[in-house]
Amino acid sequence: MVKMKYYVHRGGIKMFTLSLIIILSSCSNNSRIHFYSPDKSECITVITNDSTRYFIDGKYRKVPDTNYVKLSIKDANSISDNLYICWDDSLYHWDAINENAVVIYSKLDSTKFHFSTKLPEDNRGIPCVKKYREENCSVFSFYLNRLSPDRGAIVENHRKYFFIF
């Protein structure tokens, strides 16, 4: 019987381990994103844990006791999962929409902030995003992980990676 020797280069093991970590972590939908107004006077933290998302007024690492909205994004279409936001709206510090999400509950101060899961409609009943393409507004695609247009907000993305060992 012929014995075969297998030599595994240490660099190969490291590359395999790194590839496995990237594959496993990319399967999770866990992230923390800070959205700032262009002058950085306002901040919204969005924390996503699988099918639950939190919109929080201010910069946070964890969900606070107040000033947030808890959403279910379990049935939301990932391709059209967008944040529409306008800063310093005439009535509110910020006006934000996460379309097709379901509000589980809200502890947001509704006298200062406006949050919705439906886009405004024009006179024909068609959802309209025109307001969110204007100055001091932006649209962020969670699917593409980018702003469109590339203005109206400053984004800091802190993707969470979970290692299994």
N, C-alpha and C positions, 0 to 999 in steps of 0.2 A: 504494500500500500504506500502511496506517495503522500508525504505530508507537505502541505503548502503553508508557506509562511505569509502572513498578511502584515504589511507594514502600513500603518496609518500615520501620516504626517501630522504633527501637532497643529499646524496651521489649518489642516483639513477639518480636524475636530472643532476648532474654534469657529471656522466658517459655517460648519453644519449647525453648531449650537446657536450662533447668531442668526442664521436663516430660520431656524425653528422658533426662536424667540420672536422674530419679526412676523412670521406667519401667525403664530398664536396670538400675538398682541393686536394684529390688524383685524382679527375676527371680533374683537370686542368693540363696543361702541361707548367708550368711556373717555370723556374729555372735560377740560375746563377752559373756557375761552373768555377773555376780557375784551369788551367792546368799549372804546372811549369816544367821546365826542371829539371833533377836530381840535378843539382847544383844551382837551383833557379835563374839562370842568365836571363832566358827568361820566359815569362808568356803569356798565351792566355786566354782571358775571353770569355766564351760562354754563351750568354743570350738567352734563349728560351721563347717566349711568344706565346703559342698555336701553330700556324702553321708557325711562323716566327722565324728564328734563326739568331743570329749575332755572327760572329767570329771576335774578337777584339784583336789586338796586345797590350799587356800590361794588367795590373790589373785595372779593372773598375767596378763601381756599376751600371752605366748607359751607354748607347751607346754614344760614343764621336762623334765629328764632322768628324774625319779622322781615317784612319788606321783600317778599318773594312770591312767585307763582309756581306751583307744582303742576307739571303737565304729563300726560301719557302720550308718547309718540309711537306706541305699539302698532297702530294701524295707519300711521302717516306714510305717504309715499316718499321713500328716501331720495329720489331724484328731484322732487319738488319741495324738499325740506329746506325752507328759506326763512331767514330772519329779515323782516322789513322794519327799518327803524328811522325815525326822524328825531333830531335833538332840538330842544328848546322850542317845541311846538307852542302855538299861541296860548294853549291852556295848560300844558304839562311840561315837565322837565324833559321827558321823552315819551314817544308814542311808538310802541312796538307790536309787531304781529308775527306769530309763528303759525302759519296757515296749516289747517288740517290736524292740528294737535287737539287734544281734549284736556280742558282744565280740570284737574282733580280738586284743587282748592287754591284760593288766593289769599295771601296775607300782605298784599301790596297796598300801599297808601294810594287809593284811587283819586285823591284830590291832587296828587303831585305827578302820578304816572298813569299812563294808559296802556293796557295790554289787551290784545284780542287774538282770536284764532281765525278770524275771517277778514279778508281784504274788503275795502270799501267797494261798492258797486256803482257803475255809472247809471244814467237814467234808463238804460235798457236792461239792467240787472246783470251786467257783465262785470266780473271782478276787475278792478283797475289798480295798476301799480304806479301810475303817473306821479302821484305825490312823492313816492319813495325814490324817484329818480331826480328829484330837485336838489337844490343846494341844501347842505346840512342834513341830508338823508342818504341812506345806502341800503343795499340788499346784500345779505351774506348767504351764500349757499353752503349748507352743512355738507352736502354731497361733494361739491368741488373744493370745499374748504378755502373759499376766496370771496372777496367783495366784487360786486358788479353794480355800478361802475366802481373803479378803484379809487374812490374818494368818499367823503362823508362820514368816515369812522376810522379809528385806529384799532387794529386787531392784534391781540396777543394770544396765541394759541398754545395751551399747555396740555398736550396729549398725555394721558396716563397709560403707562405700560404695566402690565401685570406679568410677573415672571413665575413660572411654575417649575419648581425644583424640589 
